[in-house]
C-alpha cells in the first residue's frame, strides 16, 4: 500500500520501512495506537479472570496437609463454567504465571475431572 499511487492513507507512511528482530519495536504495535490500547485492555481483562479463578479455587477447594488449597478439575469446571467458558485457557495462563499447579499439558472435561489443581 505504501507504493500504491492510488492510496491516500497517511497512517501507512508513518510506519518504519523495515523492522528487524533485534529492534525493540519488532512485533509490537505502534506506540499510542488503538491496537496497542486493545492489547493492554485484553491483558488487563485476562489478569482479572486469572484473579477470579484463584478466588474460586480458594473458596471451593480444600486446604491440604501442605497448606495449599486444592480442587479437582471436575469440581472447578462445574463451578467456573457458569462464570466463563474459558476455564482451561485461564488455568493455563495461571499456571504460566506460577499461580496454580496441575499435572498434564491440557485438561479435558470428563477425561480429566479427577486431576487435582493446587493453588500456589
MOHUQUI-V815115 format. One record per residue. N is the residue number from 1. RES is the residue in three letters. D_LAST is the distance of its C-alpha to the last C-alpha in Angstrom with 1 decimal. Layout:
n=<N:N>
res=<RES:RES>
d_last=<D_LAST:D_LAST>
This chain:
n=<1:2:3:4:5:6:7:8:9:10:11:12:13:14:15:16:17:18:19:20:21:22:23:24:25:26:27:28:29:30:31:32:33:34:35:36:37:38:39:40:41:42:43:44:45:46:47:48:49:50:51:52:53:54:55:56:57:58:59:60:61:62:63:64:65:66:67:68:69:70:71:72:73:74:75:76:77:78:79:80:81:82:83:84:85:86:87:88:89:90:91:92:93:94:95:96:97:98:99:100:101:102:103:104:105:106:107:108:109:110:111:112:113:114:115:116:117:118:119:120>
res=<UNK:UNK:UNK:UNK:UNK:UNK:UNK:UNK:UNK:UNK:UNK:UNK:UNK:UNK:UNK:UNK:UNK:UNK:UNK:UNK:UNK:UNK:UNK:UNK:UNK:UNK:UNK:UNK:UNK:UNK:UNK:UNK:UNK:UNK:UNK:UNK:UNK:UNK:UNK:UNK:UNK:UNK:UNK:UNK:UNK:UNK:UNK:UNK:UNK:UNK:UNK:UNK:UNK:UNK:UNK:UNK:UNK:UNK:UNK:UNK:UNK:UNK:UNK:UNK:UNK:UNK:UNK:UNK:UNK:UNK:UNK:UNK:UNK:UNK:UNK:UNK:UNK:UNK:UNK:UNK:UNK:UNK:UNK:UNK:UNK:UNK:UNK:UNK:UNK:UNK:UNK:UNK:UNK:UNK:UNK:UNK:UNK:UNK:UNK:UNK:UNK:UNK:UNK:UNK:UNK:UNK:UNK:UNK:UNK:UNK:UNK:UNK:UNK:UNK:UNK:UNK:UNK:UNK:UNK:UNK>
d_last=<50.0:50.6:53.8:54.8:58.0:57.5:54.1:54.0:50.2:49.7:45.9:46.5:48.7:46.1:43.5:43.7:45.7:43.4:39.9:38.7:35.3:35.5:36.1:33.2:34.3:34.2:32.4:31.8:33.8:36.4:35.2:35.9:36.5:35.5:33.5:31.4:30.9:29.9:27.3:25.8:26.0:24.2:21.4:21.0:21.2:18.5:16.2:17.1:16.5:12.9:12.5:14.5:12.5:9.3:11.9:13.5:10.6:10.3:14.1:14.8:12.4:13.0:11.4:11.7:13.5:10.6:9.5:6.4:7.7:9.2:12.0:14.6:15.4:18.9:17.9:15.6:18.5:21.1:19.4:18.4:21.5:23.6:21.8:21.6:22.8:20.4:17.5:17.1:17.7:15.1:12.5:13.7:13.6:9.9:9.3:12.0:10.3:7.2:5.1:5.2:7.0:10.5:13.8:16.6:17.8:18.4:18.2:21.5:22.5:24.3:23.8:20.0:19.8:18.6:15.7:12.5:9.5:6.2:3.8:0.0>
